Amino acid sequence: MIEIVVLALGMVTLLVWLAFGVDAALGRHLVLYLRRVPLPDEDTRASLPRLSVVFGARNEARAVKAAVGTMLALDYPGLQVVAVDDRSDDGTGEILDELARRDGRLRVLHIQQLPKGWLGKNHALWAGARAASGEIILFTDADVMFESTVVLRAVAWMQQNGVDHVAGATDIHARGLALQLFIATFALFFNGYFRPWRAADPNSSVYIGFGGFNLVRRHAYERAGTHAALAMDPLDDVNLGKILKQSGSRQVCAIPGSMAKVEWYGSLGAAIRGLEKNTMAGVNWSLGLLLGGMAAQLLFTAWPFFAAVAANGPARWLNLAIVVVIVTIHAAMLSETSLPIWLPLLLPIGVLLVVWTSARAAVLTYWRGGIEWRGTFYPLAELRRGDR
């Protein structure tokens, strides 16, 4: 009886992974690979609309100077950078002010108090967008490092193809095997949940957004309701893509590769703590959906690796085939990043880390009655209502 159950589960698992792999493979032509976009000629460059790079910074003194340096070094005509110092107390504001004195293209806003009804980052991006003068806005983070031509390529492509939103998956650099494995596993589940390549299909409800690289036309941003529509949303980056898609904007998932990179977290512990803020928001505050997702991750991703060793006969060979399929799909996805493509061989450990992180975040969210994000506590009831 047990062998029949293992075989049945294996057949379902194999079909699920094959369907996902085929969908991802067929969706590759919908993804914009920015390194492959040719540089525009001089006439095209001259006609490009004004661009504003907007980011919020709270206690980012360690990384903000270098990151802003790459923003100001972007090869783009009509460039403006708007930095919003969001209640920092580590010298971030002073660093930004000094940079602004050296380069007039940088405008710095200082927020001393968070208004009621807002998450800090969302309010900072909203304030920055209001102060921006560009027809196109690049929402990013205070620690993203840019290659000089990446935005030029993206905007030129937008203009040529009539797209309103380019969501770029920044390349994540991580130190240490444990953190690399965690990020690789998280990325696999993120892709499985969102299927970002489908965002380019106007007939699909799929949407996408990334905090490090959300490039959007101002009129599309305003039509969607701006960040005011996401005022209490911890998933503001992804859900910016949602409200843009729902308001009729055309969008595409882009892969900048090393042309836009970030160190997401400095350690595995920091990553686990960092995901406390948005784990429950990612499942729309549904504990049942979270538990179902955790069970699926264990059954469909981790279990085949164990069954390939522990099972006997046909069940072992079936699960071994599943492992080959999973590793192949995952390695293909990692080939577009700086992470080692052999990490899928350690995937069961990564799954356990991600499941533990999700469980921990759920317990802490309910135990505390809310989330703490960058030094501010937001009650769960108010997050659910979306109105503080």
Order of alpha helices (4+ residues) and beta strands (2+ residues): alpha-beta-alpha-beta-alpha-beta-alpha-beta-alpha-beta-beta-alpha-beta-beta-alpha-beta-alpha-alpha-beta-beta-alpha-alpha-alpha-alpha-alpha-alpha-beta-beta-alpha
